[in-house]
């Protein structure tokens, strides 16, 4: 995977399927956390938003715009389309990759 920001800085990441799955899982965790932070205060009497129960996700780069586009499919079959701008995608990718556990020393 190569992530490029709007200033043409790039980060290249090699990942096996398990690592890529962890990456997507962390994207889903980030989406849930963002939903929690955008939820209204519990003091106003409304129910907090529980996040999105993601069953599967698929992302791909758009070579024309540099955006990362994808779909999240919920466990009930609803689809949510996601589009991340190049700078946001690069920052999220960097932070998520840096948060991955270090590989075991060989």
C-alpha positions as a printed Julia matrix, in Angstrom:
106×3 Matrix{Float64}:
   0.0     0.0     0.0
   1.24    3.49   -0.79
  -0.37    6.52    0.81
   0.36    9.94   -0.71
  -0.66   13.29    0.78
  -1.48   16.49   -1.09
   2.17   17.58   -0.93
   3.3    14.36   -2.64
   4.8    12.93    0.55
   4.34    9.18    0.47
   4.42    6.31    2.9
   4.81    2.8     1.54
   3.59   -0.1     3.63
   3.95   -3.78    2.88
   1.34   -5.88    4.61
   0.16   -9.44    4.51
  -3.55  -10.22    4.61
  -3.68  -10.39    8.42
  -1.99   -6.99    8.78
  -4.32   -5.49    6.17
  -7.3    -6.92    8.05
  -5.99   -5.3    11.25
  -5.65   -2.01    9.35
  -9.28   -2.16    8.18
 -10.36   -3.13   11.7
  -8.58   -0.07   13.08
 -10.33    2.09   10.47
 -13.62    0.7    11.75
 -12.54    1.4    15.35
 -11.67    4.96   14.33
 -15.1     5.37   12.71
 -16.76    4.17   15.91
 -14.66    6.55   18.01
 -15.48    9.48   15.71
 -19.17    8.64   16.03
 -18.85    8.61   19.83
 -17.15   11.99   19.82
 -19.85   13.46   17.59
 -22.64   12.06   19.76
 -24.62   14.6    21.77
 -23.81   14.98   25.45
 -25.62   12.43   27.59
 -26.85   15.28   29.77
 -29.31   16.41   27.09
 -31.39   13.25   27.55
 -30.83   11.78   24.09
 -29.42    8.35   23.45
 -25.71    8.26   22.54
 -24.88    6.99   19.06
 -23.63    3.42   19.25
 -21.34    3.52   16.23
 -21.59    1.55   13.02
 -21.64   -2.27   13.29
 -19.33   -2.97   10.32
 -19.47   -6.47    8.83
 -17.13   -5.78    5.9
 -15.17   -2.96    4.31
 -13.56   -2.31    0.95
 -11.29    0.64    0.12
  -9.4     1.69   -3.01
  -7.4     4.73   -4.11
  -8.79    7.04   -6.79
  -5.83    7.67   -9.12
  -7.39   10.84  -10.54
  -8.11   12.67   -7.27
  -5.83   10.96   -4.74
  -8.82   10.28   -2.5
  -9.39    6.94   -0.84
 -12.89    5.69   -1.52
 -14.64    2.75   -0.07
 -17.72    1.16    1.35
 -18.6    -0.07    4.79
 -21.31   -2.72    4.95
 -23.17   -3.1     8.22
 -24.28   -6.38    9.71
 -27.82   -5.54    8.52
 -26.67   -5.06    4.9
 -26.76   -1.26    4.8
 -23.92    0.34    2.84
 -22.09    3.52    3.79
 -19.85    5.14    1.17
 -16.69    6.75    2.53
 -14.36    9.19    0.79
 -11.2    10.48    2.46
  -9.18   13.35    1.05
  -5.48   12.72    0.4
  -4.19   14.61    3.44
  -6.66   13.03    5.87
  -6.06    9.59    4.39
  -2.29   10.01    4.73
  -2.55   11.14    8.36
  -4.96    8.35    9.28
  -2.86    5.74    7.51
   0.32    6.94    9.22
  -1.32    6.94   12.65
  -2.95    3.55   12.14
   0.23    1.92   10.83
   2.23    3.36   13.72
  -0.35    1.94   16.15
   0.04   -1.61   14.8
   1.93   -3.95   17.1
   5.6    -4.36   16.27
   6.47   -7.61   14.51
   8.23  -10.2    16.66
  12.02  -10.04   16.58
  13.53  -12.82   14.53
